[in-house]
C-alpha cells in the first residue's frame, strides 16, 4: 500500500467469519476429565450445520456418513469429541473411519482421545493398548503438518537430550505454521527453549493461552479438511486463521476459494489483501470488483475500502463520495465521524470545483441506488 496513505488511515477492519459454531473445547494435555458416557450415538442433540445455517439431526448426518460422506463423518467426529456432546464410542468410530481415508485431523484427534485419560462410568480409556496406538498417530499427524501435533510432539521430544534438537526444530515449525503458544515460548526464551520439564515447572505449558492455541490449531485442521471438500465457510475460516498470523499468501488461496463460492466475508478480506499489497498478485481493479456487491448493499467497510482504492488510483471525486457514503452507512458513531473526517480532509486537499461537483453527483447517484434496493 502507498506509504503516504498508510500513515493517514487506521488499519482496515479485517472481518472474521460470524458463523456460530461449536469449536472443539480444549482440554489440558495429560489431564483427567470426568464425563458421562452415552451408549447410543443417535441420541445426541441435533448438530448445527453452521456452514449452511441449516439444522441437521444426528440421524441425518449418520445416514450420510454411513453412505461414505467424508464431510458428514468429519462433522460427527467433531461433534462427539466436543466436551458438551462427548461420546467416546461414537468419536472413536468416526475417527477410525476417517483415518482409513488418511485424515490428518482424525489422526490427531484419535491420539488426543486416547491420550487424554478420560474416565467415563468408571472405565479408564487411557489403556496401554490405546496409548501404544496414540503415539504413532501423533507422529503421523505431525509429519503431515498438523499444527497442534507438531507442538505436542515437540514437547515430548524436548524431554530428553537425544531428541531435543528434533523437538526444537518441530517447535519452530509449529510456530511458523501459526501455533501462537509455540511462538510465545520461543519469544519468551529468546529461541533458547529449556527442556519440557523446566517449561512445565515454570507454568508455561498448561494455561489459558496454550488451551486457546490448541483449540484454534485443531479447528484450523478441521477447516482445512472441510474446505478441501468445498465447504465455503470453512475455506473462509482457514483464511482467517492464516490471515491473523500474517501468512497472507496462504490466506489468499483460501479466501479466493471461498469468494468464488459467494462467501462475502472472504471476498472482503481477499480485497483487503489486494489493497494492502500483501500478496504478489495484488490488483486494485480486482479488489474493486470483489467489493462492488457488498458496496451495493450499503456495506460501510466495503465503501471505505473502495474509497481508499480510488485515492490510490487518484480518482479523487470517487474517493470523496465513497467516504461520505461509508459515513452514511456506518452503524457506529465513531466510524461515522472518522469517515466524515476523511471526506472533509480530502475535499480540502483535492477538491477543486470540478472534483466537488463530480463527487456530489457520484454520491447522489449511489444514494438513489441504495434506496432502490
WOTAHU-V593238 format. One record per residue. SS is DSSP state (hx for helix, st for strand, lp for the rest). OMEGA is omega in whole degrees, 0 to 359 (none if undefined). D_FIRST is the distance of its C-alpha to the first C-alpha in Angstrom with 2 decimals. Layout:
ss->SS omega->OMEGA d_first->D_FIRST
ss->SS omega->OMEGA d_first->D_FIRST
This chain:
ss->lp omega->177 d_first->0.00
ss->lp omega->185 d_first->3.82
ss->hx omega->180 d_first->6.15
ss->hx omega->182 d_first->8.64
ss->hx omega->181 d_first->7.41
ss->hx omega->178 d_first->6.66
ss->hx omega->183 d_first->10.17
ss->hx omega->190 d_first->11.60
ss->lp omega->167 d_first->11.12
ss->lp omega->179 d_first->12.81
ss->lp omega->179 d_first->11.48
ss->lp omega->182 d_first->11.66
ss->lp omega->178 d_first->15.25
ss->lp omega->189 d_first->15.34
ss->lp omega->177 d_first->18.85
ss->lp omega->178 d_first->21.53
ss->lp omega->182 d_first->24.57
ss->lp omega->185 d_first->27.20
ss->lp omega->177 d_first->30.12
ss->lp omega->179 d_first->32.98
ss->lp omega->179 d_first->34.22
ss->lp omega->180 d_first->36.76
ss->lp omega->178 d_first->34.98
ss->lp omega->181 d_first->37.31
ss->lp omega->180 d_first->38.47
ss->lp omega->174 d_first->38.10
ss->lp omega->183 d_first->41.41
ss->lp omega->180 d_first->42.06
ss->lp omega->176 d_first->42.68
ss->lp omega->180 d_first->46.39
ss->lp omega->178 d_first->47.30
ss->lp omega->184 d_first->50.01
ss->st omega->179 d_first->49.38
ss->st omega->178 d_first->52.23
ss->st omega->180 d_first->51.76
ss->lp omega->185 d_first->54.27
ss->lp omega->173 d_first->54.82
ss->lp omega->188 d_first->55.15
ss->lp omega->185 d_first->57.39
ss->lp omega->183 d_first->56.25
ss->lp omega->186 d_first->52.76
ss->lp omega->188 d_first->53.06
ss->lp omega->177 d_first->53.84
ss->lp omega->177 d_first->50.39
ss->lp omega->177 d_first->48.19
ss->lp omega->181 d_first->46.35
ss->st omega->177 d_first->42.89
ss->st omega->179 d_first->40.02
ss->st omega->194 d_first->38.21
ss->lp omega->183 d_first->34.96
ss->lp omega->178 d_first->32.90
ss->lp omega->183 d_first->34.92
ss->lp omega->175 d_first->36.30
ss->st omega->176 d_first->39.76
ss->st omega->173 d_first->42.51
ss->st omega->177 d_first->44.26
ss->lp omega->177 d_first->47.38
ss->hx omega->179 d_first->47.91
ss->hx omega->179 d_first->50.77
ss->hx omega->180 d_first->48.49
ss->hx omega->178 d_first->46.01
ss->hx omega->178 d_first->48.91
ss->hx omega->179 d_first->50.34
ss->hx omega->181 d_first->47.09
ss->hx omega->179 d_first->46.75
ss->hx omega->177 d_first->50.37
ss->lp omega->171 d_first->49.69
ss->lp omega->180 d_first->46.99
ss->lp omega->179 d_first->43.74
ss->hx omega->179 d_first->41.29
ss->hx omega->180 d_first->39.06
ss->hx omega->179 d_first->42.08
ss->hx omega->177 d_first->43.14
ss->hx omega->181 d_first->39.78
ss->hx omega->179 d_first->39.85
ss->hx omega->178 d_first->43.44
ss->hx omega->180 d_first->42.85
ss->hx omega->180 d_first->39.99
ss->hx omega->187 d_first->42.25
ss->hx omega->174 d_first->45.21
ss->hx omega->175 d_first->43.48
ss->lp omega->183 d_first->42.01
ss->hx omega->184 d_first->44.11
ss->hx omega->183 d_first->44.99
ss->hx omega->189 d_first->46.33
ss->lp omega->173 d_first->47.31
ss->lp omega->187 d_first->49.96
ss->hx omega->185 d_first->50.57
ss->hx omega->181 d_first->52.58
ss->hx omega->178 d_first->50.21
ss->hx omega->181 d_first->47.11
ss->hx omega->181 d_first->48.91
ss->hx omega->185 d_first->50.07
ss->hx omega->178 d_first->46.70
ss->hx omega->179 d_first->44.96
ss->hx omega->178 d_first->47.70
ss->hx omega->179 d_first->47.34
ss->hx omega->178 d_first->43.59
ss->hx omega->176 d_first->44.20
ss->hx omega->177 d_first->46.37
ss->lp omega->178 d_first->43.27
ss->lp omega->178 d_first->41.41
ss->lp omega->177 d_first->39.22
ss->hx omega->177 d_first->37.33
ss->hx omega->183 d_first->36.92
ss->hx omega->180 d_first->40.70
ss->hx omega->179 d_first->41.52
ss->hx omega->185 d_first->39.74
ss->hx omega->176 d_first->41.03
ss->hx omega->172 d_first->44.60
ss->hx omega->183 d_first->44.37
ss->hx omega->180 d_first->43.25
ss->hx omega->181 d_first->45.99
ss->hx omega->190 d_first->48.65
ss->hx omega->187 d_first->47.45
ss->lp omega->179 d_first->46.90
ss->lp omega->182 d_first->50.62
ss->st omega->174 d_first->51.26
ss->st omega->185 d_first->54.77
ss->st omega->183 d_first->55.61
ss->lp omega->178 d_first->59.10
ss->lp omega->180 d_first->60.37
ss->st omega->178 d_first->58.98
ss->st omega->183 d_first->56.75
ss->lp omega->175 d_first->54.30
ss->lp omega->182 d_first->53.28
ss->lp omega->178 d_first->56.04
ss->hx omega->180 d_first->56.49
ss->hx omega->180 d_first->56.06
ss->hx omega->180 d_first->52.76
ss->hx omega->179 d_first->51.47
ss->hx omega->179 d_first->52.41
ss->hx omega->189 d_first->50.39
ss->hx omega->182 d_first->47.40
ss->hx omega->178 d_first->46.62
ss->hx omega->179 d_first->46.39
ss->hx omega->179 d_first->44.07
ss->hx omega->180 d_first->41.73
ss->hx omega->179 d_first->41.67
ss->hx omega->181 d_first->40.98
ss->hx omega->179 d_first->38.13
ss->hx omega->179 d_first->36.54
ss->hx omega->181 d_first->36.95
ss->lp omega->172 d_first->35.18
ss->lp omega->177 d_first->32.13
ss->lp omega->190 d_first->32.94
ss->hx omega->181 d_first->30.87
ss->hx omega->178 d_first->33.64
ss->hx omega->177 d_first->36.30
ss->hx omega->181 d_first->34.62
ss->hx omega->184 d_first->34.57
ss->hx omega->178 d_first->38.19
ss->hx omega->176 d_first->39.56
ss->hx omega->180 d_first->37.93
ss->hx omega->178 d_first->39.84
ss->hx omega->183 d_first->43.04
ss->hx omega->181 d_first->42.72
ss->lp omega->177 d_first->41.92
ss->lp omega->181 d_first->45.29
ss->lp omega->186 d_first->47.15
ss->hx omega->186 d_first->46.81
ss->hx omega->183 d_first->47.47
ss->hx omega->184 d_first->44.41
ss->hx omega->184 d_first->42.17
ss->hx omega->178 d_first->40.00
ss->hx omega->180 d_first->39.37
ss->hx omega->180 d_first->38.54
ss->hx omega->178 d_first->36.15
ss->hx omega->178 d_first->34.23
ss->hx omega->177 d_first->34.23
ss->hx omega->177 d_first->32.88
ss->hx omega->179 d_first->29.91
ss->hx omega->178 d_first->29.41
ss->hx omega->179 d_first->29.61
ss->hx omega->180 d_first->26.99
ss->hx omega->180 d_first->24.63
ss->lp omega->170 d_first->25.22
ss->lp omega->179 d_first->24.31
ss->lp omega->189 d_first->27.61
ss->hx omega->182 d_first->26.68
ss->hx omega->174 d_first->30.15
ss->hx omega->178 d_first->30.39
ss->hx omega->178 d_first->27.25
ss->hx omega->180 d_first->28.90
ss->hx omega->180 d_first->32.08
ss->hx omega->178 d_first->30.48
ss->hx omega->182 d_first->28.73
ss->hx omega->184 d_first->31.94
ss->lp omega->176 d_first->34.09
ss->lp omega->177 d_first->31.60
ss->lp omega->179 d_first->31.86
ss->lp omega->186 d_first->35.68
ss->lp omega->173 d_first->36.81
ss->lp omega->176 d_first->40.50
ss->lp omega->184 d_first->42.72
ss->hx omega->183 d_first->42.28
ss->hx omega->178 d_first->45.40
ss->hx omega->178 d_first->44.14
ss->hx omega->178 d_first->40.87
ss->hx omega->180 d_first->43.00
ss->hx omega->179 d_first->45.30
ss->lp omega->179 d_first->42.39
ss->lp omega->185 d_first->41.38
ss->lp omega->194 d_first->38.11
ss->lp omega->180 d_first->38.76
ss->lp omega->179 d_first->40.05
ss->lp omega->184 d_first->38.07
ss->hx omega->181 d_first->35.87
ss->hx omega->180 d_first->32.64
ss->hx omega->177 d_first->34.21
ss->hx omega->181 d_first->35.56
ss->hx omega->179 d_first->32.21
ss->hx omega->178 d_first->30.59
ss->hx omega->181 d_first->33.53
ss->hx omega->181 d_first->33.23
ss->hx omega->183 d_first->29.53
ss->hx omega->179 d_first->30.08
ss->hx omega->180 d_first->33.17
ss->hx omega->177 d_first->31.65
ss->hx omega->180 d_first->28.68
ss->hx omega->176 d_first->31.28
ss->hx omega->178 d_first->32.99
ss->hx omega->179 d_first->29.79
ss->hx omega->185 d_first->29.29
ss->hx omega->174 d_first->32.86
ss->hx omega->177 d_first->32.93
ss->hx omega->178 d_first->29.59
ss->hx omega->176 d_first->31.16
ss->lp omega->176 d_first->33.94
ss->lp omega->180 d_first->31.62
ss->lp omega->190 d_first->31.38
ss->hx omega->182 d_first->28.16
ss->hx omega->178 d_first->27.83
ss->hx omega->173 d_first->28.33
ss->hx omega->179 d_first->25.69
ss->hx omega->179 d_first->23.23
ss->hx omega->175 d_first->24.67
ss->hx omega->176 d_first->24.21
ss->hx omega->179 d_first->20.52
ss->hx omega->180 d_first->20.45
ss->hx omega->183 d_first->22.29
ss->hx omega->179 d_first->19.96
ss->hx omega->179 d_first->16.71
ss->hx omega->182 d_first->18.31
ss->lp omega->178 d_first->18.93
ss->lp omega->172 d_first->15.45
ss->lp omega->196 d_first->17.12
ss->hx omega->183 d_first->14.32
ss->hx omega->176 d_first->15.88
ss->hx omega->177 d_first->19.19
ss->hx omega->181 d_first->17.95
ss->hx omega->182 d_first->16.45
ss->hx omega->182 d_first->19.99
ss->hx omega->178 d_first->21.72
ss->hx omega->181 d_first->19.53
ss->hx omega->178 d_first->19.99
ss->hx omega->181 d_first->23.71
ss->hx omega->180 d_first->24.03
ss->hx omega->179 d_first->22.10
ss->hx omega->177 d_first->24.42
ss->lp omega->175 d_first->27.26
ss->lp omega->179 d_first->26.07
ss->lp omega->188 d_first->24.67
ss->hx omega->180 d_first->22.60
ss->hx omega->176 d_first->20.97
ss->hx omega->179 d_first->19.86
ss->hx omega->179 d_first->18.53
ss->hx omega->183 d_first->16.47
ss->hx omega->174 d_first->15.06
ss->hx omega->177 d_first->14.51
ss->hx omega->178 d_first->12.48
ss->hx omega->180 d_first->10.31
ss->hx omega->176 d_first->9.82
ss->hx omega->184 d_first->8.96
ss->hx omega->182 d_first->6.46
ss->lp omega->180 d_first->4.74
ss->lp omega->185 d_first->5.43
ss->lp omega->181 d_first->8.23
ss->lp omega->182 d_first->10.91
ss->lp omega->184 d_first->12.14
ss->lp omega->182 d_first->13.10
ss->lp omega->184 d_first->9.89
ss->lp omega->183 d_first->10.97
ss->hx omega->180 d_first->10.20
ss->hx omega->176 d_first->13.98
ss->hx omega->179 d_first->14.88
ss->hx omega->179 d_first->12.86
ss->hx omega->180 d_first->14.86
ss->hx omega->179 d_first->18.00
ss->hx omega->185 d_first->17.59
ss->hx omega->188 d_first->17.23
ss->hx omega->179 d_first->20.04
ss->hx omega->178 d_first->22.95
ss->hx omega->180 d_first->21.75
ss->hx omega->180 d_first->21.09
ss->hx omega->179 d_first->24.59
ss->lp omega->179 d_first->26.03
ss->lp omega->179 d_first->24.60
ss->lp omega->185 d_first->22.03
ss->hx omega->180 d_first->20.38
ss->hx omega->180 d_first->17.33
ss->hx omega->178 d_first->16.79
ss->hx omega->177 d_first->17.41
ss->hx omega->182 d_first->14.94
ss->hx omega->176 d_first->12.12
ss->hx omega->178 d_first->13.51
ss->hx omega->179 d_first->13.59
ss->hx omega->178 d_first->9.88
ss->hx omega->181 d_first->9.64
ss->hx omega->175 d_first->12.52
ss->hx omega->180 d_first->11.11
ss->hx omega->179 d_first->8.39
ss->lp omega->180 d_first->11.53
ss->lp omega->174 d_first->13.62
ss->lp omega->194 d_first->16.00
ss->hx omega->179 d_first->16.92
ss->hx omega->177 d_first->20.06
ss->hx omega->182 d_first->18.48
ss->hx omega->181 d_first->15.82
ss->hx omega->180 d_first->18.75
ss->hx omega->184 d_first->20.95
ss->hx omega->173 d_first->18.68
ss->hx omega->178 d_first->18.11
ss->hx omega->179 d_first->21.92
ss->hx omega->177 d_first->22.45
ss->hx omega->177 d_first->20.32
ss->hx omega->182 d_first->22.53
ss->hx omega->187 d_first->25.62
ss->hx omega->181 d_first->25.02
ss->lp omega->180 d_first->23.84
ss->lp omega->184 d_first->26.66
ss->lp omega->184 d_first->25.87
ss->hx omega->180 d_first->26.94
ss->hx omega->177 d_first->24.38
ss->hx omega->175 d_first->21.54
ss->hx omega->181 d_first->23.54
ss->hx omega->181 d_first->23.70
ss->hx omega->181 d_first->20.01
ss->hx omega->177 d_first->19.13
ss->hx omega->179 d_first->22.01
ss->hx omega->177 d_first->20.84
ss->hx omega->181 d_first->17.46
ss->hx omega->180 d_first->19.58
ss->hx omega->183 d_first->21.96
ss->hx omega->184 d_first->19.53
ss->hx omega->172 d_first->17.85
ss->hx omega->179 d_first->21.34
ss->hx omega->185 d_first->22.62
ss->hx omega->187 d_first->19.89
ss->hx omega->193 d_first->19.72
ss->lp omega->168 d_first->22.72
ss->lp omega->187 d_first->25.61
ss->hx omega->182 d_first->28.48
ss->hx omega->179 d_first->27.33
ss->hx omega->180 d_first->23.83
ss->hx omega->179 d_first->25.54
ss->hx omega->181 d_first->28.11
ss->hx omega->179 d_first->25.73
ss->hx omega->180 d_first->23.61
ss->hx omega->178 d_first->26.92
ss->hx omega->179 d_first->28.03
ss->hx omega->181 d_first->24.96
ss->hx omega->182 d_first->25.34
ss->hx omega->179 d_first->29.08
ss->hx omega->182 d_first->28.79
ss->hx omega->178 d_first->26.46
ss->hx omega->179 d_first->28.82
ss->hx omega->180 d_first->31.75
ss->hx omega->178 d_first->30.12
ss->hx omega->181 d_first->29.42
ss->hx omega->182 d_first->33.04
ss->hx omega->183 d_first->34.33
ss->lp omega->none d_first->32.84
